[in-house]
Amino acid sequence: MFSKQRPLLSSIVASLLLLTASATADTQPNVVIIYGDDVGYGDVGAYGSKLIPTPNIDALAAGGIRFTDGHAAAATCTPSRFSMLTGIHGFREGVSILPPNAPLSIPTEAYTLPDLFKDAGYTTAVIGKWHLGIGSKDTPTDWNGKVAPGPLEIGFDYSFLLPSTNDRVPCVYLLDHHVLNLDSADPLYVGKKDEVNGMGSTVYPDAKVTPEAMTYYKSSQGHNNSVINGIGRIGYMAGGKSALWNDETMADVFVEQARNYISQNKDKPFFLYFASQDIHVPRAPHPRFQGSTTLGYRGDAMVQFDWSVGEILKALEDNGLTDNTIVIFSSDNGPVYDDGYEDGTTVKTSTKETDRGHDGSGPYRGGKYQVYEGGTRVPFLIRWPAKIKPGVSNALINQIDFMGSFAKLLDQPLPENEAVDSRDSLAALLGEDQIGLPFMIEEAGKARALRRANWKYIAPERAKKNQKPNTAQLYNLDSDIAEATNVIDQNPEVAESMALQLKALMAAPGIRK
């Protein structure tokens, strides 16, 4: 499936564009994707939030198109990011939530979204959370040397990363191929407990042995390995003290990186993928944002994220780039409340979806990890003042279609057998099509669902040993937006048709085929 072969015409065009970058900057739009983490449909004011103020995101919505049926490709982070950057559903490649020290999940020979932009003459960058793996499968990652392969090997020209995710080790920043500010006298090691014991001159507490070391807040589940900055993490690390991040200043660091990148590249077309750590756990907003809501760390982290959005928009304005820059705002999956820390967020249960009156998934059922609409239906905004008329769209769209859509916009052919699940949704993104996709797949772990217009079919999951399989589900979202009533018995023909279609789509090499 992965070939990295570029069409000859595309390569010729790319060479010409690179020679005339300053001229094309006036005609080719810059593209900025601002990607939230665990930000639900109902976490944004423009989508109905009353308890979390998001004036900057709301202003972005007012100046562009607010999609009411926009989706991430999956209900968890790694598959969503993988799908957005490759145009391939994560389940086809066995991609799931990655552990610490996982190798790069995107093959270096894959043709990716940044590759597409580079072929069109763009410079490309990723700033923020990565969580797509670093290094190769065959060789353990050397955190004290060249950390590769990573973003630079799959099409990005520049990367400044939180290499995994903020609740996992290593708790350091990665600038291109090297750990930022790493002291060679205190080398960094990441791995299993017995692999890092005795390594490096800095030893971090093990929360399983000394839980009192978790002074910022305690772990509620699973986040009880190495304690960094008073917060328990998933996985173990040793050494690297000079390179440790400060959780409370992370948003400031990423925003400053984005500002610099925009300023330095204002005279040529650029693609910036800005992946915030907010509002993923551990939620540790800067003290200036703490107490800005009545919802504790989670609500305050969302206010911090809104600030980050505002700063990026301001950087575009300051550099005279607003009119001809496409800004897309979205999230990797739906919301979650208690996701491993006792941070004061109300526990979400099967019967209680609100946190002190705030429902992160809005009117939809479920959230992160779940195949219901709340798991993948997320805030989805696009602004391009030079081309897009502001408004609201009910078109069905999905982040996995960015490759197909931008290929159309930039007149760049996609290579054979690449981005096999990415379709051209450009007309919907530009507000010219109010219908959007005729169907799409939703995934959450091993669960699969099919959306077809306003019908939603959820396939029964495979039963574990000695367990009965789950029952198939069918919902009519026209009359049951909350997926409260399974109507499969009343609509057997619809269910059978959608079951067969889903099975065929999953067995096929890709949706575009």
Secondary structure, 3 states (H helix, E strand, C coil): CCCCCCCHHHHHHHHHHHHCHHHHCCCCCEEEEEEECCCCHHHCHHHCCCCCCCHHHHHHHHCCEEEEEEECCECCHHHHHHHHHHCCCHHHHCCCCCCCCCCCCCCCCCCCHHHHHHHCCCEEEEEEECCCCCCCCCCCCCCCCCCCCCHHHHCCCEEEEECCCCCECCCECEECCEECCCCCCCCCEEECHHHHCCCCCCECCECCCCHHHCCCCCECCCCCCEEECCEECECEEECCHHHECCHHHHHHHHHHHHHHHHHHCCCCCEEEEEECCCCCCCCCCCCCCCCCCCCHHHHHHHHHHHHHHHHHHHHHHHCCCCCCEEEEEEECCCCCCCCCECCCCCCCCCCCCCECCECCCCCCCCCCCCCCHHHHECCCEEECCCCCCCEEEEEEEEHHHHHHHHHHHCCCCCCCCCCCCCCCCHHHHCCCCCCECCEEEEEECCEEEEEECCEEEECCCCCCCCCCCCCCEEEECCCCCCCCCCCCCCCHHHHHHHHHHHHHHHHCCCCCC
